[in-house]
Amino acid sequence: MNFAQPTIPRCEIHDCFACPVGDASWKECVVTDCTGTLPLCRCNAGVKRHFGCLRVVVADVTGMNTDRFVVEESVDEIAAYNRRAWDTQVAKGNCWTIPVTSEVIELARNGTWDVVLTPQKPVPRSWFPKLPGLDVLGLASGGGQQAPILAAAGACVTVLDNSARQLEQDQLVARRDGLQIRSIQGDMRDLSCFAADSFDVIFNPCSVSFVPEVQAVFDEAYRVLRPGGVLMCGFMNPVRLIFDEDELERGQVIVRHALPYADQTRLSAEAQDRLKAAGEPFVFSHSLEDLISGQLRSGFVLRDLFEDQADEEKLSEFLPVYFATLAVKNAE
């Protein structure tokens, strides 16, 4: 992976970096990192630069939860734009960004919980191995929803997400309810920050429609799963994108676009500007062959599948717009 040099401000006195998620105060700087030699700015969430692996690490200094790791990497234009767009979606209260309540976390601690990969239907509990002590990766799963529930149910949870504000929603719940969640900012197509065979479960809610290619997602997931590990993914049916979005919002079902679809290639410059002004992420269609056979090409065995819908969407009157898959990495 090629890492970009940091663009965040630097403390000229202590040679540490300004915190990108909190208001930095240079009054308290301490020397604490894994080598014991590099500086950490102690502010709302201090920042330290580890030059050996070129990873920016954001460490929680409250002592209430584990370190939050933020990988600063070179990203393509789409990933960079969608990162900003999802940060905006958090501010706008998108339904995938609203943290769960303390009551939900308490129920999960007592064994009563469910999580979703798609808008409405809970993932069958039979898809999950026994969670206590298992290493779970929430892939593009920030937002303060699935990861805190799985952590409360006993899993050791790491979340990788493109949006810093989505990651902060997880940390908000972790601080509030005393959970341990490790958060990493990065691209779901590149999991090189993880060693092979690192996780028992990968949980990936509907998100691959925000990247232009999907095979790398499955290849990387296969690599970092342990033998016998499971991959759970939520997907949008690509047929969802053949319709005119503006007309759907008006309750009219009009076929407008051919597949494969991408906002960048199918929408006019004016329409793209409207999306950008609204802070909406750009989306891409992926064929059923790419979504299903792509997992098989990576080496997975497909074990189960279910369909779902979103009642508020007009198309749900006609077809299930979403589906989820359960795949397994064969034990060696």
C-alpha contacts under 8 A as a table, 3 or more apart, distances in Angstrom:
res1	aa1	res2	aa2	distance
1	M	73	E	7.48
1	M	192	S	6.98
2	N	73	E	6.53
2	N	74	S	6.18
3	F	54	L	6.67
3	F	55	R	7.92
3	F	72	E	6.34
3	F	73	E	4.32
3	F	74	S	5.32
4	A	72	E	6.61
4	A	73	E	5.40
4	A	74	S	5.08
6	P	72	E	7.32
8	I	17	F	6.62
8	I	18	A	6.08
8	I	19	C	7.56
8	I	20	P	6.74
9	P	17	F	5.81
9	P	18	A	5.03
10	R	15	D	6.44
10	R	16	C	5.68
10	R	17	F	4.22
10	R	18	A	5.46
11	C	14	H	5.60
11	C	15	D	5.08
11	C	16	C	5.12
11	C	17	F	5.72
11	C	18	A	6.58
11	C	26	W	7.15
12	E	15	D	5.43
12	E	16	C	7.64
14	H	26	W	7.97
14	H	29	C	7.09
14	H	39	P	7.30
15	D	39	P	7.10
16	C	39	P	5.65
16	C	40	L	6.26
16	C	41	C	6.00
16	C	47	V	7.33
16	C	48	K	6.46
16	C	49	R	7.44
17	F	40	L	7.92
17	F	41	C	6.78
17	F	47	V	5.93
17	F	48	K	6.52
17	F	49	R	7.36
18	A	24	A	5.67
18	A	41	C	7.21
18	A	46	G	7.84
18	A	47	V	6.71
19	C	22	G	5.53
19	C	23	D	6.59
19	C	24	A	5.38
19	C	41	C	7.49
19	C	43	C	7.31
19	C	44	N	7.89
19	C	45	A	6.58
19	C	46	G	5.75
19	C	47	V	5.42
19	C	58	V	7.97
20	P	23	D	7.90
20	P	47	V	7.93
21	V	44	N	7.80
21	V	45	A	6.80
22	G	43	C	6.91
22	G	44	N	5.02
22	G	45	A	5.88
22	G	46	G	7.95
23	D	43	C	6.72
23	D	44	N	6.36
24	A	41	C	7.45
24	A	42	R	7.61
24	A	43	C	5.08
24	A	44	N	6.87
24	A	46	G	7.55
25	S	28	E	6.89
25	S	41	C	7.60
25	S	42	R	7.12
25	S	43	C	5.46
26	W	29	C	6.40
26	W	41	C	6.86
26	W	42	R	7.58
26	W	43	C	7.77
28	E	41	C	6.94
28	E	42	R	5.64
28	E	43	C	7.59
29	C	39	P	7.04
29	C	40	L	6.01
29	C	41	C	4.83
29	C	42	R	5.37
30	V	39	P	6.02
30	V	40	L	5.51
30	V	41	C	6.63
30	V	42	R	6.86
31	V	36	G	6.44
31	V	37	T	6.12
31	V	38	L	5.73
31	V	39	P	4.41
31	V	40	L	5.72
32	T	35	T	7.72
32	T	36	G	5.17
32	T	37	T	6.73
32	T	38	L	6.36
32	T	39	P	6.10
32	T	40	L	5.93
33	D	36	G	4.98
33	D	37	T	6.64
33	D	38	L	5.86
33	D	39	P	7.15
33	D	40	L	7.18
33	D	48	K	7.41
33	D	50	H	7.82
35	T	38	L	7.07
38	L	48	K	7.14
38	L	49	R	7.34
38	L	50	H	7.21
39	P	48	K	6.02
39	P	49	R	7.72
40	L	46	G	6.03
40	L	47	V	5.65
40	L	48	K	4.73
41	C	46	G	4.69
41	C	47	V	5.56
41	C	48	K	6.76
42	R	45	A	6.80
42	R	46	G	4.69
42	R	47	V	7.63
42	R	61	V	7.04
43	C	46	G	5.08
43	C	61	V	7.73
44	N	60	D	7.74
44	N	61	V	7.30
45	A	58	V	6.31
45	A	59	A	5.94
45	A	60	D	5.17
45	A	61	V	6.16
46	G	58	V	5.80
46	G	59	A	5.64
46	G	60	D	6.81
46	G	61	V	6.99
47	V	56	V	7.04
47	V	57	V	5.96
47	V	58	V	4.80
47	V	59	A	6.49
48	K	56	V	6.12
48	K	57	V	5.57
48	K	58	V	6.66
48	K	59	A	7.86
49	R	54	L	7.10
49	R	55	R	6.40
49	R	56	V	4.90
49	R	57	V	6.47
50	H	53	C	6.15
50	H	54	L	5.55
50	H	55	R	5.52
50	H	56	V	6.27
50	H	57	V	7.34
51	F	54	L	4.63
51	F	55	R	6.97
52	G	55	R	7.93
55	R	70	V	7.33
55	R	71	V	5.51
55	R	72	E	6.40
56	V	69	F	7.05
56	V	70	V	5.69
56	V	71	V	5.72
56	V	72	E	6.12
57	V	67	D	7.83
57	V	68	R	6.74
57	V	69	F	4.66
57	V	70	V	5.40
57	V	71	V	7.24
58	V	67	D	6.66
58	V	68	R	5.17
58	V	69	F	5.33
58	V	70	V	6.10
59	A	66	T	7.68
59	A	67	D	4.48
59	A	68	R	5.33
59	A	69	F	7.06
60	D	63	G	6.68
60	D	64	M	7.81
60	D	65	N	6.91
60	D	66	T	6.76
60	D	67	D	5.35
60	D	68	R	6.44
62	T	65	N	7.48
63	G	66	T	7.47
64	M	174	A	7.86
64	M	175	R	5.88
64	M	178	G	6.13
64	M	179	L	7.78
65	N	174	A	6.49
65	N	175	R	6.33
65	N	178	G	6.64
65	N	179	L	6.19
65	N	180	Q	5.05
65	N	181	I	6.96
66	T	180	Q	5.56
66	T	181	I	6.30
66	T	182	R	6.20
67	D	182	R	6.24
67	D	183	S	7.89
68	R	181	I	7.75
68	R	182	R	5.24
68	R	183	S	4.93
68	R	184	I	6.70
69	F	182	R	6.68
69	F	183	S	5.47
69	F	184	I	4.75
69	F	185	Q	7.17
70	V	183	S	6.92
70	V	184	I	4.61
70	V	185	Q	4.64
70	V	186	G	7.45
71	V	184	I	6.01
71	V	185	Q	5.18
71	V	186	G	5.82
72	E	185	Q	7.22
72	E	186	G	7.23
73	E	186	G	7.07
75	V	79	A	5.93
75	V	80	A	6.03
75	V	187	D	7.72
76	D	79	A	5.38
76	D	80	A	6.18
77	E	80	A	5.12
77	E	81	Y	6.10
78	I	81	Y	5.06
78	I	82	N	6.00
78	I	211	V	7.60
78	I	282	F	7.57
79	A	82	N	5.15
79	A	83	R	5.96
79	A	162	N	7.54
79	A	187	D	7.35
79	A	211	V	7.23
80	A	83	R	5.09
80	A	84	R	6.54
81	Y	84	R	5.28
81	Y	85	A	6.17
81	Y	281	P	7.37
82	N	85	A	4.73
82	N	86	W	6.02
82	N	162	N	7.86
82	N	210	F	7.29
82	N	280	E	7.96
82	N	281	P	4.99
82	N	282	F	6.52
83	R	86	W	5.41
83	R	87	D	6.34
83	R	162	N	5.43
83	R	163	S	4.94
83	R	164	A	7.85
84	R	87	D	5.05
84	R	88	T	6.32
84	R	163	S	7.12
84	R	279	G	7.69
85	A	88	T	4.99
85	A	89	Q	6.23
85	A	276	K	7.84
85	A	279	G	4.78
85	A	280	E	5.57
85	A	281	P	5.15
86	W	89	Q	4.71
86	W	90	V	6.33
86	W	163	S	5.95
86	W	165	R	7.71
86	W	166	Q	7.37
86	W	279	G	7.60
86	W	280	E	7.54
86	W	281	P	6.65
87	D	90	V	5.32
87	D	91	A	6.77
87	D	163	S	5.80
87	D	164	A	6.90
87	D	165	R	5.25
87	D	166	Q	6.79
88	T	91	A	5.11
88	T	92	K	6.28
88	T	279	G	5.75
88	T	280	E	7.96
89	Q	92	K	4.90
89	Q	93	G	6.10
89	Q	94	N	5.37
89	Q	97	T	7.32
89	Q	279	G	6.88
89	Q	280	E	7.34
90	V	93	G	5.19
90	V	94	N	6.07
90	V	97	T	5.41
90	V	98	I	7.62
90	V	143	G	7.98
90	V	165	R	6.60
90	V	166	Q	6.68
91	A	94	N	7.94
93	G	97	T	6.24
93	G	98	I	6.39
94	N	97	T	5.42
94	N	98	I	6.99
95	C	98	I	5.83
96	W	143	G	6.12
96	W	145	Q	7.74
97	T	142	G	7.56
97	T	143	G	4.24
97	T	144	G	6.70
97	T	145	Q	7.64
97	T	166	Q	6.46
97	T	169	Q	7.16
98	I	143	G	6.25
98	I	144	G	6.48
98	I	145	Q	7.17
98	I	169	Q	7.54
99	P	143	G	6.17
99	P	144	G	4.10
99	P	145	Q	5.32
99	P	169	Q	6.16
99	P	170	D	7.22
99	P	172	L	7.97
99	P	173	V	6.80
100	V	104	V	6.33
100	V	105	I	7.42
100	V	144	G	6.21
100	V	145	Q	5.38
100	V	173	V	7.53
101	T	104	V	5.31
101	T	105	I	6.63
102	S	105	I	5.00
102	S	106	E	6.17
102	S	173	V	7.90
102	S	176	R	7.87
102	S	177	D	6.58
103	E	106	E	5.12
103	E	107	L	6.27
104	V	107	L	5.20
104	V	108	A	6.26
104	V	113	W	7.52
104	V	149	I	7.48
105	I	108	A	5.03
105	I	109	R	6.27
105	I	148	P	7.19
105	I	149	I	5.87
105	I	152	A	6.00
105	I	177	D	7.50
106	E	109	R	5.07
106	E	110	N	6.47
106	E	152	A	7.55
107	L	110	N	5.09
107	L	111	G	6.39
107	L	112	T	5.10
107	L	113	W	6.44
108	A	111	G	5.01
108	A	112	T	4.89
108	A	113	W	4.76
108	A	149	I	6.06
108	A	150	L	7.71
108	A	152	A	5.56
108	A	153	A	5.19
109	R	112	T	7.37
109	R	152	A	4.98
109	R	153	A	5.15
109	R	154	G	7.40
110	N	153	A	7.62
111	G	153	A	6.44
113	W	149	I	7.10
113	W	153	A	7.66
114	D	122	P	5.93
114	D	123	V	6.86
114	D	125	R	7.55
114	D	149	I	7.83
115	V	122	P	5.53
115	V	123	V	6.02
115	V	145	Q	7.91
115	V	146	Q	5.69
115	V	149	I	7.46
116	V	119	P	6.76
116	V	120	Q	6.76
116	V	121	K	6.33
116	V	122	P	4.79
116	V	123	V	5.51
116	V	146	Q	7.28
116	V	205	P	7.11
117	L	121	K	7.93
117	L	122	P	7.45
117	L	123	V	6.72
117	L	203	F	7.80
117	L	204	N	6.75
117	L	205	P	4.07
117	L	206	C	6.10
117	L	232	M	7.74
117	L	233	C	6.44
117	L	234	G	4.67
117	L	235	F	8.00
117	L	324	A	6.66
118	T	121	K	6.57
118	T	122	P	7.95
118	T	205	P	6.33
118	T	206	C	6.06
118	T	234	G	5.43
118	T	235	F	7.13
118	T	308	D	6.64
118	T	309	Q	7.79
118	T	322	Y	6.38
118	T	323	F	6.86
118	T	324	A	6.96
119	P	308	D	7.25
119	P	309	Q	6.68
119	P	310	A	5.72
119	P	322	Y	7.88
120	Q	308	D	6.73
120	Q	309	Q	6.75
120	Q	310	A	6.42
121	K	308	D	6.10
121	K	309	Q	8.00
123	V	127	W	7.22
124	P	127	W	5.59
124	P	128	F	7.71
125	R	128	F	5.55
126	S	129	P	7.49
127	W	326	L	7.03
128	F	131	L	7.24
130	K	134	L	7.77
131	L	134	L	5.39
131	L	150	L	7.72
131	L	153	A	6.72
131	L	154	G	5.78
131	L	155	A	5.11
132	P	153	A	6.77
132	P	154	G	4.05
132	P	155	A	4.92
132	P	156	C	7.73
133	G	154	G	6.15
133	G	155	A	5.20
133	G	156	C	5.99
134	L	154	G	7.80
134	L	155	A	5.11
134	L	156	C	5.82
134	L	199	F	7.66
134	L	200	D	6.10
134	L	201	V	7.65
135	D	155	A	6.17
135	D	156	C	4.83
135	D	157	V	6.07
135	D	158	T	7.70
135	D	198	S	7.43
135	D	199	F	4.93
135	D	200	D	5.35
135	D	201	V	6.61
136	V	155	A	6.40
136	V	156	C	5.98
136	V	157	V	4.85
136	V	158	T	6.22
136	V	199	F	5.74
136	V	200	D	5.98
136	V	201	V	4.75
136	V	202	I	5.79
136	V	203	F	7.34
137	L	157	V	5.96
137	L	158	T	4.90
137	L	159	V	5.62
137	L	160	L	7.33
137	L	199	F	6.53
137	L	201	V	6.26
137	L	202	I	4.73
137	L	203	F	6.18
138	G	141	S	4.91
138	G	142	G	7.42
138	G	146	Q	7.76
138	G	147	A	6.29
138	G	157	V	7.11
138	G	158	T	6.10
138	G	159	V	4.46
138	G	160	L	6.27
138	G	202	I	5.97
138	G	203	F	4.88
138	G	204	N	6.08
139	L	159	V	6.04
139	L	160	L	5.28
139	L	161	D	6.54
139	L	188	M	6.49
139	L	202	I	6.54
139	L	203	F	5.85
139	L	204	N	4.80
139	L	205	P	7.58
140	A	159	V	7.19
140	A	160	L	5.60
140	A	161	D	4.29
140	A	162	N	6.76
140	A	188	M	6.29
140	A	204	N	6.21
140	A	205	P	7.15
140	A	207	S	6.48
141	S	146	Q	7.01
141	S	147	A	7.08
141	S	159	V	6.33
141	S	160	L	6.87
141	S	161	D	6.16
141	S	203	F	7.45
141	S	204	N	6.23
141	S	205	P	6.26
142	G	145	Q	7.35
142	G	146	Q	7.85
142	G	147	A	7.25
142	G	159	V	6.50
142	G	160	L	7.27
142	G	161	D	5.76
142	G	163	S	7.70
142	G	166	Q	4.73
142	G	167	L	4.95
142	G	168	E	7.94
142	G	169	Q	6.96
142	G	170	D	6.22
143	G	146	Q	7.85
143	G	165	R	7.94
143	G	166	Q	4.51
143	G	167	L	6.30
143	G	168	E	7.60
143	G	169	Q	5.01
143	G	170	D	5.78
144	G	147	A	6.60
144	G	148	P	6.22
144	G	166	Q	7.31
144	G	167	L	7.56
144	G	168	E	7.83
144	G	169	Q	4.56
144	G	170	D	3.88
144	G	171	Q	7.36
144	G	172	L	7.30
144	G	173	V	6.20
145	Q	148	P	5.97
145	Q	149	I	6.57
145	Q	170	D	7.16
146	Q	149	I	5.32
146	Q	150	L	6.23
147	A	150	L	5.20
147	A	151	A	6.07
147	A	157	V	6.53
147	A	158	T	7.83
147	A	159	V	7.05
147	A	170	D	6.91
147	A	181	I	7.58
148	P	151	A	4.96
148	P	152	A	6.02
148	P	170	D	6.45
148	P	173	V	6.69
148	P	174	A	6.81
148	P	179	L	7.17
148	P	181	I	7.36
149	I	152	A	5.07
149	I	153	A	6.19
150	L	153	A	4.95
150	L	154	G	6.60
150	L	155	A	5.75
150	L	157	V	7.15
151	A	154	G	5.24
151	A	155	A	4.80
151	A	156	C	6.09
151	A	157	V	5.76
151	A	179	L	6.69
151	A	180	Q	6.90
151	A	181	I	7.04
152	A	155	A	7.20
152	A	179	L	6.79
156	C	180	Q	7.43
156	C	181	I	7.30
157	V	180	Q	7.39
157	V	181	I	5.38
157	V	182	R	6.46
158	T	181	I	5.86
158	T	182	R	4.61
158	T	183	S	5.76
158	T	184	I	7.50
159	V	167	L	7.50
159	V	181	I	7.41
159	V	182	R	6.22
159	V	183	S	4.78
159	V	184	I	5.99
160	L	167	L	7.92
160	L	183	S	6.01
160	L	184	I	4.64
160	L	185	Q	5.59
160	L	186	G	6.06
160	L	187	D	7.63
160	L	188	M	7.10
161	D	164	A	7.39
161	D	166	Q	7.21
161	D	167	L	6.58
161	D	183	S	7.80
161	D	184	I	6.48
161	D	185	Q	5.13
161	D	186	G	5.64
161	D	187	D	6.75
161	D	188	M	7.05
162	N	185	Q	5.35
162	N	186	G	4.94
162	N	187	D	5.58
162	N	188	M	7.53
163	S	166	Q	5.21
163	S	167	L	6.41
163	S	185	Q	6.57
163	S	186	G	7.99
164	A	167	L	5.06
164	A	168	E	6.18
164	A	185	Q	6.24
165	R	168	E	4.87
165	R	169	Q	6.41
166	Q	169	Q	5.19
166	Q	170	D	6.97
167	L	170	D	5.32
167	L	171	Q	6.53
167	L	183	S	6.10
167	L	184	I	7.58
167	L	185	Q	7.41
168	E	171	Q	4.82
168	E	172	L	5.96
169	Q	172	L	5.00
169	Q	173	V	6.60
170	D	173	V	5.38
170	D	174	A	6.23
170	D	181	I	7.45
170	D	183	S	7.94
171	Q	174	A	4.73
171	Q	175	R	6.00
171	Q	181	I	7.04
171	Q	183	S	7.86
172	L	175	R	5.35
172	L	176	R	6.12
173	V	176	R	5.01
173	V	177	D	5.86
173	V	178	G	7.91
173	V	179	L	7.47
174	A	177	D	5.41
174	A	178	G	5.36
174	A	179	L	4.35
174	A	180	Q	6.22
174	A	181	I	6.59
175	R	178	G	5.39
175	R	179	L	6.71
186	G	190	D	7.52
187	D	190	D	5.57
187	D	191	L	7.51
188	M	191	L	6.62
188	M	217	V	6.06
189	R	214	V	7.47
189	R	216	A	5.21
189	R	217	V	4.53
189	R	220	E	6.84
190	D	193	C	7.95
190	D	216	A	7.43
190	D	217	V	7.37
190	D	220	E	6.75
191	L	194	F	5.74
191	L	220	E	6.05
191	L	221	A	7.76
191	L	224	V	7.71
192	S	195	A	7.03
194	F	198	S	6.79
194	F	224	V	6.70
195	A	198	S	5.92
195	A	224	V	6.32
196	A	223	R	5.34
196	A	224	V	4.32
196	A	225	L	6.92
196	A	226	R	7.58
197	D	223	R	6.49
197	D	224	V	4.57
197	D	225	L	4.73
197	D	226	R	4.04
197	D	227	P	7.20
198	S	224	V	5.22
198	S	225	L	5.83
198	S	226	R	6.16
199	F	202	I	7.05
199	F	224	V	6.19
199	F	225	L	4.81
199	F	226	R	5.72
199	F	229	G	7.15
200	D	225	L	5.89
200	D	226	R	5.70
200	D	228	G	7.57
200	D	229	G	4.57
200	D	230	V	6.54
201	V	225	L	7.02
201	V	229	G	5.61
201	V	230	V	4.98
201	V	231	L	6.01
201	V	232	M	7.80
202	I	221	A	7.29
202	I	225	L	7.45
202	I	230	V	6.35
202	I	231	L	4.82
202	I	232	M	6.18
203	F	231	L	6.25
203	F	232	M	5.02
203	F	233	C	6.35
204	N	207	S	7.21
204	N	231	L	7.67
204	N	232	M	5.94
204	N	233	C	4.65
204	N	234	G	6.32
205	P	232	M	7.86
205	P	233	C	5.67
205	P	234	G	4.69
205	P	235	F	7.43
206	C	209	S	7.37
206	C	233	C	6.90
206	C	234	G	4.36
206	C	235	F	4.87
206	C	236	M	6.66
207	S	210	F	5.79
207	S	211	V	7.91
207	S	234	G	7.48
207	S	235	F	7.20
208	V	211	V	5.56
208	V	214	V	6.49
208	V	235	F	7.21
209	S	212	P	7.30
209	S	235	F	7.71
209	S	236	M	7.31
209	S	283	V	5.29
209	S	284	F	4.97
209	S	285	S	6.01
209	S	286	H	7.09
210	F	281	P	7.11
210	F	282	F	6.26
210	F	283	V	4.79
210	F	284	F	6.09
211	V	214	V	6.95
211	V	283	V	7.08
211	V	284	F	6.53
212	P	262	A	7.95
212	P	283	V	7.85
212	P	284	F	5.70
212	P	285	S	7.90
213	E	216	A	7.16
213	E	286	H	7.75
214	V	217	V	5.31
214	V	218	F	6.94
214	V	286	H	7.51
214	V	290	D	7.20
214	V	291	L	7.42
214	V	294	G	7.83
215	Q	218	F	5.36
215	Q	219	D	6.20
215	Q	290	D	7.18
215	Q	294	G	5.82
215	Q	295	Q	7.67
215	Q	298	S	7.85
216	A	219	D	4.94
216	A	220	E	5.93
217	V	220	E	5.40
217	V	221	A	6.10
218	F	221	A	4.98
218	F	222	Y	6.09
218	F	294	G	6.93
218	F	295	Q	5.69
218	F	298	S	6.09
219	D	222	Y	5.25
219	D	223	R	6.35
219	D	295	Q	7.79
219	D	298	S	5.11
220	E	223	R	5.04
220	E	224	V	6.34
221	A	224	V	5.44
221	A	225	L	6.15
221	A	231	L	7.49
222	Y	225	L	5.36
222	Y	298	S	6.54
222	Y	299	G	7.13
222	Y	300	F	7.18
222	Y	329	K	6.69
223	R	226	R	7.91
225	L	229	G	5.55
225	L	230	V	7.43
225	L	329	K	7.17
226	R	229	G	5.19
226	R	329	K	7.37
227	P	329	K	5.54
227	P	330	N	5.61
227	P	331	A	4.22
227	P	332	E	5.98
228	G	328	V	6.22
228	G	329	K	5.10
228	G	330	N	5.10
228	G	331	A	4.46
228	G	332	E	7.93
229	G	328	V	5.82
229	G	329	K	5.45
229	G	330	N	7.64
229	G	331	A	7.95
230	V	326	L	6.96
230	V	327	A	5.68
230	V	328	V	4.48
230	V	329	K	6.30
231	L	325	T	7.99
231	L	326	L	5.89
231	L	327	A	5.10
231	L	328	V	6.16
231	L	329	K	7.94
232	M	324	A	7.15
232	M	325	T	5.76
232	M	326	L	4.78
232	M	327	A	6.48
233	C	324	A	5.44
233	C	325	T	5.44
233	C	326	L	6.84
234	G	322	Y	7.31
234	G	323	F	5.92
234	G	324	A	4.25
234	G	325	T	6.68
235	F	291	L	7.98
235	F	322	Y	5.67
235	F	323	F	5.38
235	F	324	A	5.90
236	M	240	R	7.12
236	M	321	V	6.09
236	M	322	Y	4.51
236	M	323	F	6.48
237	N	240	R	5.77
237	N	288	L	7.59
237	N	321	V	5.31
237	N	322	Y	5.37
237	N	323	F	6.94
238	P	241	L	5.83
238	P	242	I	7.74
238	P	259	L	7.86
238	P	285	S	5.23
238	P	286	H	6.01
238	P	287	S	6.17
238	P	288	L	7.33
239	V	242	I	5.62
239	V	243	F	7.95
239	V	321	V	7.81
240	R	243	F	6.57
240	R	315	L	7.76
240	R	321	V	6.34
241	L	244	D	7.82
241	L	257	H	7.15
241	L	259	L	7.78
241	L	261	Y	6.60
241	L	285	S	6.83
242	I	255	V	5.69
242	I	256	R	5.77
242	I	257	H	4.47
242	I	258	A	5.88
242	I	259	L	6.75
242	I	261	Y	7.43
243	F	248	L	7.39
243	F	253	V	6.70
243	F	254	I	5.51
243	F	255	V	4.36
243	F	256	R	5.12
243	F	257	H	6.25
244	D	247	E	5.40
244	D	248	L	6.26
244	D	253	V	7.34
244	D	254	I	5.76
244	D	255	V	6.14
244	D	256	R	5.26
244	D	257	H	7.33
245	E	248	L	5.03
245	E	249	E	6.38
246	D	249	E	5.28
246	D	250	R	6.67
247	E	250	R	4.97
247	E	251	G	6.35
247	E	252	Q	5.04
247	E	253	V	6.58
247	E	254	I	6.81
248	L	251	G	4.88
248	L	252	Q	4.97
248	L	253	V	5.63
248	L	254	I	7.51
248	L	314	K	6.49
248	L	315	L	7.95
249	E	252	Q	7.33
249	E	314	K	7.83
251	G	314	K	6.24
252	Q	314	K	7.99
253	V	314	K	7.76
253	V	315	L	7.55
257	H	261	Y	7.05
257	H	266	R	6.98
258	A	261	Y	6.49
259	L	285	S	7.18
260	P	284	F	7.70
260	P	285	S	5.70
260	P	286	H	6.90
260	P	287	S	7.40
261	Y	265	T	7.42
261	Y	266	R	6.51
261	Y	284	F	5.67
261	Y	285	S	5.07
262	A	265	T	5.43
262	A	266	R	5.87
262	A	267	L	7.94
262	A	282	F	7.58
262	A	283	V	5.95
262	A	284	F	4.45
262	A	285	S	6.45
263	D	266	R	5.37
263	D	267	L	5.38
263	D	272	Q	7.07
263	D	282	F	5.83
263	D	283	V	5.97
263	D	284	F	6.82
264	Q	267	L	6.17
264	Q	272	Q	7.13
264	Q	282	F	7.48
265	T	268	S	7.91
267	L	270	E	7.92
267	L	271	A	5.80
267	L	272	Q	6.17
268	S	271	A	5.11
268	S	272	Q	6.21
269	A	272	Q	5.06
269	A	273	D	6.15
270	E	273	D	5.07
270	E	274	R	6.39
271	A	274	R	5.07
271	A	275	L	6.43
272	Q	275	L	5.08
272	Q	276	K	6.26
273	D	276	K	5.02
273	D	277	A	6.05
274	R	277	A	5.04
274	R	278	A	6.21
275	L	278	A	5.15
275	L	279	G	6.17
275	L	280	E	5.17
275	L	281	P	7.47
275	L	282	F	7.88
276	K	279	G	4.97
276	K	280	E	5.99
276	K	281	P	7.70
277	A	280	E	7.76
286	H	290	D	6.06
286	H	291	L	6.56
287	S	290	D	5.09
287	S	291	L	6.28
288	L	291	L	4.99
288	L	292	I	5.85
288	L	293	S	7.64
289	E	292	I	5.43
289	E	293	S	5.06
289	E	294	G	6.70
290	D	293	S	5.65
290	D	294	G	4.75
290	D	295	Q	7.92
291	L	294	G	5.36
291	L	295	Q	6.70
292	I	295	Q	5.51
292	I	296	L	6.79
293	S	296	L	4.89
293	S	297	R	6.05
294	G	297	R	5.07
294	G	298	S	6.41
295	Q	298	S	5.19
295	Q	299	G	6.69
295	Q	300	F	5.56
295	Q	301	V	7.75
295	Q	302	L	7.76
295	Q	327	A	7.66
296	L	299	G	5.15
296	L	300	F	4.88
296	L	301	V	6.16
296	L	302	L	7.20
297	R	300	F	7.24
299	G	329	K	6.85
300	F	327	A	5.79
300	F	328	V	5.39
300	F	329	K	5.04
300	F	330	N	7.08
301	V	327	A	5.36
301	V	328	V	5.19
301	V	329	K	6.52
301	V	330	N	7.18
302	L	325	T	7.27
302	L	326	L	6.07
302	L	327	A	4.31
302	L	328	V	6.48
303	R	325	T	7.63
303	R	326	L	5.49
303	R	327	A	5.42
303	R	328	V	6.97
304	D	325	T	5.75
304	D	326	L	5.05
304	D	327	A	7.20
305	L	323	F	7.04
305	L	324	A	5.51
305	L	325	T	4.40
305	L	326	L	6.22
306	F	323	F	5.54
306	F	324	A	5.43
306	F	325	T	6.75
307	E	320	P	6.06
307	E	321	V	7.64
307	E	322	Y	5.73
307	E	323	F	4.06
307	E	324	A	6.41
308	D	320	P	5.30
308	D	321	V	6.50
308	D	322	Y	4.96
308	D	323	F	5.57
309	Q	316	S	5.67
309	Q	319	L	7.68
309	Q	320	P	4.78
309	Q	321	V	5.30
309	Q	322	Y	5.67
310	A	313	E	5.56
310	A	316	S	6.21
310	A	321	V	7.53
311	D	314	K	7.63
311	D	316	S	6.02
311	D	317	E	7.95
312	E	316	S	7.71
313	E	316	S	5.62
313	E	317	E	7.92
314	K	317	E	5.94
315	L	318	F	5.44
315	L	319	L	6.37
315	L	320	P	7.91
315	L	321	V	7.13
316	S	319	L	5.29
316	S	320	P	5.80
316	S	321	V	6.45
320	P	323	F	7.60
